[in-house]
Amino acid sequence: MAPLGVAVVGCGKISDEYLRNLTAFPDLRVLCCADLDLERAKKQAAKYGVPAAGTLSQALEHDGVDLVVNLTLPSAHAEVAMAAIGAGKHVWNEKPLTTDPASGRALLQQAEQAGARVGCAPDTVLGTGLQTARRLIQAGAIGTPQTGLTLMQSPGPESWHPSPEFLFQLGAGPLFDLGPYYFSALAMIFGAASRVAAVGRRAAATRVIGSGPKAGTTFPVGVPTHVGALVEYTGGAAASLLFSFDSPLPRHGFVEITGTEATMALPDPNRFDGDIRIHAAGHGDWEVIPSAGAPAGRGLGVLDMARSLRADRPHRASGELAEHVLELMVAVQASLAGAAFEPVDSGFVMPPPLPEEWDPYARTL
Ligand SMILES: NC(=O)c1ccc[n+]([C@@H]2O[C@H](COP(=O)([O-])OP(=O)(O)OC[C@H]3O[C@@H](n4cnc5c(N)ncnc54)[C@H](O)[C@@H]3O)[C@@H](O)[C@H]2O)c1
């Protein structure tokens, strides 16, 4: 077997981390970089030693490419992924899967008919942090998981992102931009959600870009920038989540799972590693457990897809999981408008945790 051929489509900010990792995994070979902006594609190809650069069509015509890594903007996720599947490729989308469940479902259906696979970020759920936590929970470290509590608050990404406008429009905002990390992490513990309710608000109608060539430019805010959500899971668990771009006090990565015997603090779900802390009933202190396994970053989900494809087994960061999380977030948004519980109907197959010895840097293909 040979390494799986990959094309990266969308060579913007997040493409650096992907290209750094994808080109370091021996089981993958990045063959082409593509972007609407050809100069960006060429620059990233040159920087990471990728042999070809061009348009989306050129990437899709490349015979060696089996899997397209779609790092375009959320509004282009569905269109680019559909084109990739139409060209006979498998596809990995950055999150969210698409901007609405109908196009997400259509994408999964098209892929199924074509015999293609869809994977989707966040692959932080495959990081050593959450994987260690899952193995500990499976081994009974907190008893039966019952409830989840998450907090994500910041002043907003417009201070550091040079083109933050899309982060305040349909398909983004704190709910859709950061919700996938938190909802996916909880899904890996509690399974599928059954209903949600939420309240939210928008602190300002416009914001100002804080860095890069467009610094000082005012842009409109089209989504709620503070969302508090309640989730009930089919298995009976319950969770409370807060997402906010309206807080001067940054607080990232707070995820606690409480079980019948103990509370577990997970590492930041927007990171791949970190310690796990367990506070058992009747104990004054947290027990700190380092995450186990070889650390790596964005691209892990693509690698698991490649290895799973070749082994003919399901990949872990699946399109179905991402579609469920998208449906959940859309239900949260609907609840904001109607102030009522909204049902969530979709589900996904819970993937097994990665084995502790799973090594992204080993050559297995
Ligand atoms: N920036 C981050 O920290 C971050 C973190 C995690 C996930 N993401 C996700 O990654 C994706 C990209 O984010 P980014 O911050 O890199 O955005 P970006 O604006 O920096 O880059 C997006 C790139 O996609 C290209 N593009 C857009 N439509 C295209 C199309 N139809 N065909 C080909 N190229 C197209 C653009 O020209 C641009 O170069 C988004 O889905 C975002 O949610 C970003």
The ligand as an SDF file (V2000), in Angstrom:
LIG
                    3D

 44 48  0  0  0  0  0  0  0  0999 V2000
   -8.8320   30.3170   11.7900 N   0  0  0  0  0  0  0  0  0  0  0  0
   -8.9900   29.4370   12.7570 C   0  0  0  0  0  0  0  0  0  0  0  0
   -8.3860   29.5470   13.8560 O   0  0  0  0  0  0  0  0  0  0  0  0
   -9.8590   28.2110   12.5490 C   0  0  0  0  0  0  0  0  0  0  0  0
   -9.8210   27.2210   13.5260 C   0  0  0  0  0  0  0  0  0  0  0  0
  -10.5400   26.0560   13.3320 C   0  0  0  0  0  0  0  0  0  0  0  0
  -11.3260   25.9200   12.2160 C   0  0  0  0  0  0  0  0  0  0  0  0
  -11.4070   26.9020   11.2810 N   0  0  0  0  0  0  0  0  0  0  0  0
  -12.2840   26.6880   10.1200 C   0  0  0  0  0  0  0  0  0  0  0  0
  -11.4540   26.5910    8.9710 O   0  0  0  0  0  0  0  0  0  0  0  0
  -12.1350   27.1240    7.8360 C   0  0  0  0  0  0  0  0  0  0  0  0
  -11.2570   28.1890    7.2250 C   0  0  0  0  0  0  0  0  0  0  0  0
  -11.0020   29.1970    8.1890 O   0  0  0  0  0  0  0  0  0  0  0  0
   -9.7880   30.2190    8.0050 P   0  0  0  0  0  0  0  0  0  0  0  0
   -9.7140   30.9650    9.2800 O   0  0  0  0  0  0  0  0  0  0  0  0
   -8.6060   29.4960    7.4870 O   0  0  0  0  0  0  0  0  0  0  0  0
  -10.4350   31.1710    6.8690 O   0  0  0  0  0  0  0  0  0  0  0  0
   -9.6260   32.0910    5.8190 P   0  0  0  0  0  0  0  0  0  0  0  0
  -10.5970   33.1160    5.3630 O   0  0  0  0  0  0  0  0  0  0  0  0
   -8.3270   32.5110    6.3970 O   0  0  0  0  0  0  0  0  0  0  0  0
   -9.3230   31.0680    4.6130 O   0  0  0  0  0  0  0  0  0  0  0  0
  -10.3220   30.5030    3.7930 C   0  0  0  0  0  0  0  0  0  0  0  0
   -9.7120   30.2640    2.4160 C   0  0  0  0  0  0  0  0  0  0  0  0
  -10.6520   29.5320    1.6090 O   0  0  0  0  0  0  0  0  0  0  0  0
  -10.6370   30.0750    0.2870 C   0  0  0  0  0  0  0  0  0  0  0  0
  -11.9040   29.7480   -0.3650 N   0  0  0  0  0  0  0  0  0  0  0  0
  -13.1440   30.2010   -0.0340 C   0  0  0  0  0  0  0  0  0  0  0  0
  -14.0610   29.6530   -0.8640 N   0  0  0  0  0  0  0  0  0  0  0  0
  -13.3980   28.8400   -1.7030 C   0  0  0  0  0  0  0  0  0  0  0  0
  -13.7950   27.9930   -2.7770 C   0  0  0  0  0  0  0  0  0  0  0  0
  -15.0750   27.8930   -3.1410 N   0  0  0  0  0  0  0  0  0  0  0  0
  -12.8360   27.2980   -3.4400 N   0  0  0  0  0  0  0  0  0  0  0  0
  -11.5350   27.3930   -3.0870 C   0  0  0  0  0  0  0  0  0  0  0  0
  -11.0900   28.1930   -2.0710 N   0  0  0  0  0  0  0  0  0  0  0  0
  -12.0220   28.8970   -1.3930 C   0  0  0  0  0  0  0  0  0  0  0  0
  -10.4160   31.5570    0.4970 C   0  0  0  0  0  0  0  0  0  0  0  0
   -9.9220   32.1800   -0.6790 O   0  0  0  0  0  0  0  0  0  0  0  0
   -9.3980   31.5570    1.6540 C   0  0  0  0  0  0  0  0  0  0  0  0
   -8.0770   31.5210    1.1970 O   0  0  0  0  0  0  0  0  0  0  0  0
  -13.4910   27.6160    8.3460 C   0  0  0  0  0  0  0  0  0  0  0  0
  -14.4410   26.6260    8.1230 O   0  0  0  0  0  0  0  0  0  0  0  0
  -13.2830   27.7920    9.8390 C   0  0  0  0  0  0  0  0  0  0  0  0
  -14.4930   27.5570   10.5470 O   0  0  0  0  0  0  0  0  0  0  0  0
  -10.6540   28.0330   11.4110 C   0  0  0  0  0  0  0  0  0  0  0  0
  1  2  1  0
  2  3  2  0
  2  4  1  0
  4  5  1  0
  4 44  2  0
  5  6  2  0
  6  7  1  0
  7  8  2  0
  8  9  1  0
  8 44  1  0
  9 10  1  0
  9 42  1  0
 10 11  1  0
 11 12  1  0
 11 40  1  0
 12 13  1  0
 13 14  1  0
 14 15  2  0
 14 16  1  0
 14 17  1  0
 17 18  1  0
 18 19  2  0
 18 20  1  0
 18 21  1  0
 21 22  1  0
 22 23  1  0
 23 24  1  0
 23 38  1  0
 24 25  1  0
 25 26  1  0
 25 36  1  0
 26 27  1  0
 26 35  1  0
 27 28  2  0
 28 29  1  0
 29 30  1  0
 29 35  2  0
 30 31  1  0
 30 32  2  0
 32 33  1  0
 33 34  2  0
 34 35  1  0
 36 37  1  0
 36 38  1  0
 38 39  1  0
 40 41  1  0
 40 42  1  0
 42 43  1  0
M  CHG  2   8   1  16  -1
M  END
$$$$
